[in-house]
Amino acid sequence: MASYQEHALDGASPVELVVALYDGILRFLHTAIAAVERGDVEGRRAAVKRALAIVIHLQARLRMDIGGRPAQVLSEYYASMFALIVQASLAASAERFEEVIGCIRNVRDAWRQVAQDPTAQLPPMQAKGIAAQTGGKPGPRLAPPPAAESEPTRWTA
């Protein structure tokens, strides 16, 4: 029988899944801080390893051929976060981990806003149609426009 956690994200949008991955990074970085404060080297390493695995996963799923400049910027961001996490771990510094948490939280919050905007995950023409109907502009789009109609689209960050 599957656990609650295994089904917690069933039906989540791709953007909501990205937010959940960012939440995972934050959770493991907080675990690393607690390990630093306890002097638990193995606990810190295990938590850092899990946080880095998520960063690698996010970076590996970028579609440079579809995502263009936004995908490039996210790739550079993930590389920077990877380096900062490793530096914080090598220094066994709770303060450095806190700095990384601040950076991750800022971008996670932006993804969360996108997840809450119903026009942000629609193809551009649909988003423009909704904006025209509501008198507003379409929300921010981190995902690029979908490929040709015959191709499936699964751009993730």
FILUMTI-299428 format. One record per atom (N, C-alpha, C, CB): residue in three letters; x, z, y. Coordinates in steps of 0.001 Angstrom, whole numbers, padded with zeros to 6 digits, always signed. Glycine has a CB too. Example, Ala and Ser with C-alpha at 12.3 -4.5 7.8 and 13.67 -1.06 7.14 Angstrom:
Ala+013190+007800-005690
Ala+012300+007800-004500
Ala+013200+007800-003300
Ala+011308+009046-004473
Ser+012850+007080-002250
Ser+013670+007140-001060
Ser+012900+007870+000030
Ser+014084+005725-000598
//
This chain:
Met+000841+000000-001177
Met+000000+000000+000000
Met+000882+000000+001234
Met-000955+001210+000001
Ala+000546-000836+002200
Ala+001326-000964+003427
Ala+001056+000227+004347
Ala+000995-002291+004148
Ser+002082+000620+005059
Ser+001954+001754+005969
Ser+001354+001318+007299
Ser+003317+002415+006197
Tyr+000986+002301+008088
Tyr+000455+002040+009418
Tyr+001461+001256+010247
Tyr+000091+003352+010122
Gln+002734+001667+010168
Gln+003764+000993+010965
Gln+003883-000476+010602
Gln+005109+001678+010779
Glu+003695-000811+009334
Glu+003798-002204+008900
Glu+002667-003048+009467
Glu+003793-002288+007378
His+001549-002429+009789
His+000399-003156+010322
His+000182-002937+011814
His-000838-002755+009580
Ala+000983-002098+012416
Ala+000776-001741+013824
Ala+000839-002946+014751
Ala+001807-000723+014255
Leu+001622-003939+014416
Leu+001781-005096+015296
Leu+001068-006338+014776
Leu+003243-005399+015482
Asp+000256-006179+013726
Asp-000545-007312+013258
Asp-001425-007790+014400
Asp-001408-006924+012016
Gly-001425-009072+014637
Gly-002257-009626+015696
Gly-001639-009561+017081
Gly-003550-008925+015717
Ala-000431-009008+017176
Ala+000237-008937+018481
Ala+000713-010328+018883
Ala+001432-007940+018444
Ser+000693-010576+020182
Ser+001188-011853+020694
Ser+002716-011870+020601
Ser+000717-012086+022166
Pro+003332-013042+020691
Pro+004799-013094+020693
Pro+005416-012244+021807
Pro+005265-014535+020838
Val+004797-012216+022971
Val+005335-011417+024074
Val+005203-009925+023752
Val+004602-011752+025405
Glu+004101-009521+023143
Glu+003936-008116+022749
Glu+004973-007722+021697
Glu+002510-007870+022206
Leu+005329-008651+020831
Leu+006370-008372+019838
Leu+007729-008189+020513
Leu+006441-009507+018799
Val+008004-008976+021538
Val+009250-008818+022289
Val+009282-007442+022944
Val+009397-009934+023358
Val+008174-007024+023533
Val+008091-005690+024145
Val+008380-004622+023086
Val+006683-005457+024789
Ala+007823-004792+021892
Ala+008055-003822+020814
Ala+009535-003775+020421
Ala+007192-004172+019583
Leu+010197-004916+020427
Leu+011630-004930+020121
Leu+012431-004199+021201
Leu+012131-006377+019980
Tyr+012070-004417+022451
Tyr+012729-003681+023537
Tyr+012491-002185+023374
Tyr+012215-004159+024918
Asp+011274-001795+023001
Asp+010986-000381+022761
Asp+011879+000167+021648
Asp+009500-000186+022400
Gly+012135-000650+020634
Gly+013029-000236+019555
Gly+014447-000002+020055
Gly+013037-001279+018451
Ile+014939-000915+020888
Ile+016280-000722+021462
Ile+016331+000604+022215
Ile+016655-001901+022412
Leu+015321+000844+023040
Leu+015292+002089+023823
Leu+015264+003315+022919
Leu+014075+002105+024758
Arg+014454+003258+021879
Arg+014363+004388+020939
Arg+015727+004678+020308
Arg+013316+004092+019833
Phe+016432+003624+019869
Phe+017730+003839+019228
Phe+018792+004294+020229
Phe+018189+002562+018534
Leu+018701+003857+021466
Leu+019659+004326+022473
Leu+019432+005802+022788
Leu+019545+003485+023762
His+018169+006222+022812
His+017888+007658+023006
His+018397+008457+021804
His+016356+007903+023209
Thr+018269+007904+020619
Thr+018804+008557+019418
Thr+020321+008671+019517
Thr+018405+007774+018141
Ala+020972+007629+020046
Ala+022426+007664+020220
Ala+022825+008758+021206
Ala+022945+006298+020706
Ile+022066+008907+022277
Ile+022357+009966+023255
Ile+022252+011341+022594
Ile+021388+009877+024467
Ala+021194+011542+021830
Ala+021028+012825+021144
Ala+022201+013082+020195
Ala+019692+012854+020364
Ala+022662+012032+019522
Ala+023801+012177+018613
Ala+025072+012523+019382
Ala+024009+010889+017804
Val+025272+011893+020543
Val+026436+012209+021380
Val+026389+013683+021769
Val+026475+011305+022654
Glu+025233+014145+022182
Glu+025094+015537+022624
Glu+025321+016533+021484
Glu+023712+015756+023227
Arg+025028+016116+020244
Arg+025263+016980+019075
Arg+026687+016834+018536
Arg+024256+016654+017966
Gly+027405+015835+019015
Gly+028732+015556+018469
Gly+028659+014851+017124
Gly+029519+016841+018329
Asp+027553+014185+016853
Asp+027307+013509+015577
Asp+027769+012048+015661
Asp+025799+013584+015197
Val+029020+011819+015278
Val+029614+010485+015381
Val+028869+009487+014493
Val+031105+010530+014994
Glu+028580+009866+013277
Glu+027888+008949+012350
Glu+026470+008644+012830
Glu+027838+009553+010929
Gly+025783+009633+013356
Gly+024443+009414+013897
Gly+024472+008461+015077
Gly+023816+010735+014313
Arg+025469+008633+015955
Arg+025618+007733+017102
Arg+025874+006317+016623
Arg+026762+008201+018022
Arg+026779+006159+015692
Arg+027110+004824+015182
Arg+025911+004154+014526
Arg+028258+004910+014186
Ala+025152+004915+013759
Ala+023975+004350+013087
Ala+022937+003892+014109
Ala+023352+005385+012124
Ala+022711+004712+015133
Ala+021726+004355+016160
Ala+022188+003132+016944
Ala+021485+005540+017117
Val+023456+003093+017291
Val+024008+001960+018037
Val+023925+000694+017188
Val+025479+002238+018458
Lys+024224+000816+015930
Lys+024152-000349+015029
Lys+022735-000934+015013
Lys+024580+000049+013589
Arg+021741-000079+014983
Arg+020346-000552+014965
Arg+019958-001180+016300
Arg+019387+000608+014636
Ala+020379-000569+017415
Ala+020085-001148+018732
Ala+020754-002511+018875
Ala+020554-000203+019862
Leu+022005-002608+018446
Leu+022722-003882+018532
Leu+022090-004946+017642
Leu+024187-003690+018149
Ala+021581-004547+016495
Ala+020919-005508+015601
Ala+019705-006131+016280
Ala+020496-004824+014287
Ile+018978-005335+017048
Ile+017812-005869+017764
Ile+018259-006822+018867
Ile+016962-004722+018361
Val+019299-006443+019599
Val+019815-007316+020661
Val+020255-008653+020059
Val+021003-006636+021413
Ile+020965-008596+018950
Ile+021413-009823+018275
Ile+020216-010647+017835
Ile+022304-009488+017058
His+019206-009988+017290
His+017996-010685+016852
His+017328-011410+018025
His+017009-009691+016207
Leu+017170-010712+019133
Leu+016542-011317+020306
Leu+017347-012518+020809
Leu+016394-010276+021425
Gln+018658-012362+020856
Gln+019492-013459+021345
Gln+019470-014641+020377
Gln+020933-012978+021558
Ala+019479-014378+019097
Ala+019494-015451+018099
Ala+018197-016256+018090
Ala+019741-014871+016720
Arg+017098-015653+018543
Arg+015802-016335+018528
Arg+015554-017182+019775
Arg+014696-015321+018386
Leu+016455-017121+020739
Leu+016290-017939+021934
Leu+016382-019418+021566
Leu+017350-017576+022998
Arg+015527-020212+022170
Arg+015523-021658+021938
Arg+016052-022335+023195
Arg+014085-022182+021574
Met+017352-022561+023226
Met+017976-023168+024400
Met+017433-024575+024644
Met+019502-023213+024231
Asp+017087-025285+023569
Asp+016578-026649+023717
Asp+015213-026684+024384
Asp+016501-027324+022367
Ile+014450-025620+024268
Ile+013119-025550+024857
Ile+013116-024662+026096
Ile+012111-025029+023833
Gly+013860-023554+026040
Gly+013805-022550+027087
Gly+014579-022865+028341
Gly+014282-021296+026560
Gly+015531-023794+028275
Gly+016284-024176+029460
Gly+016989-023010+030133
Gly+015376-024832+030438
Arg+016947-022995+031440
Arg+017662-021985+032236
Arg+017190-020554+031947
Arg+017489-022284+033717
Pro+015877-020296+031809
Pro+015478-018916+031482
Pro+016085-018426+030165
Pro+013958-018819+031406
Ala+016167-019295+029172
Ala+016774-018906+027898
Ala+018266-018628+028079
Ala+016561-020007+026836
Gln+018927-019433+028892
Gln+020359-019230+029186
Gln+020582-017874+029849
Gln+020898-020363+030100
Val+019737-017555+030819
Val+019865-016278+031532
Val+019624-015113+030567
Val+018867-016211+032725
Leu+018615-015223+029719
Leu+018364-014161+028743
Leu+019532-014023+027767
Leu+017064-014439+027974
Ser+020120-015131+027351
Ser+021271-015075+026453
Ser+022426-014307+027097
Ser+021724-016495+026073
Glu+022682-014595+028363
Glu+023737-013883+029094
Glu+023395-012401+029248
Glu+023954-014520+030479
Tyr+022134-012109+029493
Tyr+021679-010727+029607
Tyr+021915-009977+028291
Tyr+020182-010681+029994
Tyr+021524-010608+027163
Tyr+021710-009951+025869
Tyr+023190-009726+025574
Tyr+021072-010783+024750
Ala+024047-010690+025935
Ala+025483-010518+025730
Ala+026002-009338+026557
Ala+026242-011811+026103
Ser+025518-009216+027777
Ser+025929-008095+028636
Ser+025464-006763+028070
Ser+025377-008276+030051
Met+024208-006709+027600
Met+023695-005463+027045
Met+024463-005082+025786
Met+022197-005585+026739
Phe+024794-006072+024970
Phe+025588-005816+023770
Phe+026904-005150+024166
Phe+025853-007134+022986
Ala+027600-005742+025133
Ala+028889-005202+025571
Ala+028743-003795+026142
Ala+029522-006122+026613
Leu+027715-003571+026947
Leu+027524-002242+027547
Leu+027207-001184+026497
Leu+026405-002287+028583
Ile+026432-001561+025489
Ile+026118-000608+024410
Ile+027383-000249+023642
Ile+025055-001197+023444
Val+028201-001249+023328
Val+029456-000985+022616
Val+030362-000087+023453
Val+030181-002310+022276
Gln+030465-000365+024749
Gln+031302+000466+025627
Gln+030800+001904+025681
Gln+031340-000123+027041
Ala+029485+002069+025780
Ala+028917+003420+025817
Ala+029212+004163+024519
Ala+027397+003362+026062
Ser+029125+003439+023413
Ser+029395+004067+022124
Ser+030860+004440+021975
Ser+028982+003146+020996
Leu+031747+003525+022359
Leu+033186+003820+022257
Leu+033566+005020+023109
Leu+034016+002603+022680
Ala+032940+005148+024262
Ala+033209+006280+025144
Ala+032426+007524+024732
Ala+032873+005912+026580
Ala+031493+007357+023789
Ala+030597+008454+023398
Ala+030008+009101+024649
Ala+031353+009514+022537
Ser+029486+008249+025531
Ser+029032+008694+026840
Ser+027510+008605+026975
Ser+029700+007871+027928
Ala+026874+009755+027079
Ala+025430+009793+027303
Ala+025088+009115+028629
Ala+024913+011252+027292
Glu+025937+009294+029637
Glu+025684+008682+030942
Glu+025682+007161+030856
Glu+026727+009142+031953
Arg+026620+006600+030122
Arg+026660+005143+029969
Arg+025455+004640+029183
Arg+027957+004713+029273
Phe+025062+005382+028171
Phe+023854+004995+027434
Phe+022651+005010+028365
Phe+023615+005939+026229
Glu+022574+005993+029260
Glu+021464+006072+030221
Glu+021444+004855+031140
Glu+021569+007358+031057
Glu+022631+004392+031546
Glu+022702+003199+032389
Glu+022149+001978+031648
Glu+024156+002941+032832
Val+022516+001847+030379
Val+022016+000723+029574
Val+020505+000841+029410
Val+022711+000682+028182
Ile+020023+002046+029187
Ile+018586+002272+029041
Ile+017862+001804+030299
Ile+018287+003768+028767
Gly+018414+002090+031467
Gly+017805+001638+032721
Gly+017713+000121+032790
Gly+018599+002158+033911
Cys+018777-000556+032396
Cys+018774-002033+032399
Cys+017750-002593+031414
Cys+020174-002574+032052
Ile+017727-002033+030228
Ile+016797-002506+029188
Ile+015360-002230+029635
Ile+017089-001811+027811
Arg+015125-001048+030187
Arg+013771-000676+030612
Arg+013242-001619+031691
Arg+013754+000766+031127
Asn+014092-002006+032634
Asn+013655-002930+033683
Asn+013154-004245+033108
Asn+014790-003195+034654
Val+013900-004812+032187
Val+013495-006094+031605
Val+012296-005899+030677
Val+014671-006740+030836
Arg+012270-004795+029945
Arg+011108-004502+029092
Arg+009836-004401+029934
Arg+011329-003188+028301
Asp+009934-003771+031076
Asp+008770-003637+031947
Asp+008289-004997+032448
Asp+009098-002729+033131
Ala+009215-005911+032722
Ala+008827-007265+033124
Ala+008094-007974+031981
Ala+010071-008081+033553
Trp+008610-007840+030759
Trp+007926-008435+029601
Trp+006537-007807+029420
Trp+008774-008247+028308
Arg+006439-006506+029647
Arg+005146-005832+029503
Arg+004135-006393+030499
Arg+005303-004311+029704
Gln+004578-006649+031743
Gln+003680-007245+032734
Gln+003218-008629+032286
Gln+004375-007337+034104
Val+004129-009402+031725
Val+003760-010731+031221
Val+002739-010596+030090
Val+005018-011501+030727
Ala+002944-009621+029221
Ala+002021-009416+028096
Ala+000619-009062+028576
Ala+002545-008313+027174
Gln+000514-008419+029730
Gln-000785-008010+030257
Gln-001462-009096+031074
Gln-000629-006781+031098
Asp-000760-010169+031404
Asp-001304-011263+032210
Asp-001839-012346+031276
Asp-000221-011845+033175
Pro-003153-012541+031221
Pro-003717-013506+030273
Pro-003278-014941+030538
Pro-005217-013434+030308
Thr-002879-015279+031760
Thr-002449-016647+032037
Thr-000979-016864+031716
Thr-002709-016989+033483
Ala-000218-015799+031536
Ala+001219-015929+031340
Ala+001573-016551+029998
Ala+001875-014584+031460
Gln+000693-016470+029023
Gln+001012-016963+027699
Gln+000282-018261+027374
Gln+000681-015918+026670
Leu-000374-018826+028355
Leu-001103-020070+028146
Leu-000238-021264+028509
Leu-002393-020082+028966
Pro-000530-022425+027918
Pro+000153-023634+028362
Pro-000104-023837+029853
Pro-000318-024871+027548
Pro+000813-024493+030581
Pro+000710-024598+032033
Pro-000624-025156+032527
Pro+001814-025455+032543
Met-001160-026147+031887
Met-002413-026733+032369
Met-003563-025734+032258
Met-002746-028010+031579
Gln-003612-024981+031175
Gln-004659-023965+031040
Gln-004468-022863+032074
Gln-004657-023367+029619
Ala-003229-022447+032286
Ala-002958-021396+033267
Ala-003373-021856+034657
Ala-001466-021008+033255
Lys-003083-023115+034995
Lys-003483-023639+036293
Lys-004995-023694+036408
Lys-002887-025025+036519
Gly-005666-024042+035320
Gly-007129-024082+035318
Gly-007726-022716+035569
Gly-007643-024629+034003
Ile-007188-021702+034933
Ile-007672-020336+035139
Ile-007404-019907+036575
Ile-006999-019354+034145
Ala-006216-020230+037082
Ala-005893-019863+038463
Ala-006841-020552+039429
Ala-004436-020227+038798
Ala-007152-021801+039169
Ala-008063-022530+040058
Ala-009453-021897+040037
Ala-008148-024018+039649
Gln-009873-021434+038863
Gln-011197-020826+038738
Gln-011246-019473+039424
Gln-011581-020680+037269
Thr-010136-018771+039435
Thr-010130-017421+040011
Thr-009630-017396+041440
Thr-009280-016506+039172
Gly-009169-018551+041919
Gly-008673-018612+043292
Gly-007276-018055+043443
Gly-009598-017873+044201
Gly-006638-017721+042345
Gly-005280-017183+042403
Gly-004285-018146+041802
Gly-005203-015848+041686
Lys-003082-017683+041692
Lys-002024-018474+041093
Lys-001804-017982+039675
Lys-000716-018392+041924
Pro-001297-018863+038793
Pro-001012-018395+037442
Pro+000081-017335+037466
Pro-000601-019568+036539
Gly+000038-016462+036498
Gly+001025-015390+036415
Gly+002385-015905+036030
Gly+000584-014345+035430
Pro+003371-015014+035981
Pro+004732-015427+035644
Pro+004784-015967+034227
Pro+005712-014255+035804
Arg+005644-016948+034019
Arg+005808-017535+032685
Arg+007264-017389+032280
Arg+005365-019041+032658
Leu+007526-016604+031271
Leu+008874-016537+030732
Leu+009042-017576+029643
Leu+009180-015135+030194
Ala+007948-017960+029007
Ala+008022-018984+027971
Ala+007900-020346+028618
Ala+006922-018783+026903
Pro+008666-021328+028123
Pro+008590-022664+028689
Pro+007328-023361+028244
Pro+009805-023481+028300
Pro+007000-024505+028848
Pro+005828-025236+028401
Pro+005991-025641+026945
Pro+005589-026468+029280
Pro+004879-025738+026205
Pro+004980-026099+024800
Pro+005477-027523+024646
Pro+003635-025932+024106
Ala+006008-027801+023451
Ala+006492-029137+023116
Ala+005294-030069+022951
Ala+007360-029111+021820
Ala+005561-031280+022549
Ala+004490-032259+022358
Ala+003406-031693+021460
Ala+005043-033561+021763
Glu+002187-032195+021644
Glu+001022-031668+020928
Glu+001238-031590+019415
Glu-000188-032528+021221
Ser+001978-032547+018852
Ser+002129-032586+017401
Ser+003127-031558+016879
Ser+002556-033961+016973
Glu+003945-030991+017763
Glu+004947-030037+017338
Glu+004409-028601+017496
Glu+006250-030230+018148
Pro+004656-027741+016490
Pro+004273-026331+016668
Pro+005207-025683+017680
Pro+004314-025557+015309
Thr+004684-024723+018409
Thr+005502-024035+019403
Thr+005601-022574+019044
Thr+004923-024206+020818
Arg+006820-022070+019022
Arg+007078-020659+018753
Arg+008315-020250+019528
Arg+007255-020389+017226
Trp+008296-020366+020852
Trp+009428-019957+021648
Trp+009400-018460+021742
Trp+009414-020610+023042
Thr+010496-017832+021398
Thr+010568-016380+021498
Thr+011843-015996+022215
Thr+010504-015719+020103
Ala+011820-014814+022722
Ala+013014-014316+023401
Ala+013518-013090+022698
Ala+012731-014008+024875
//
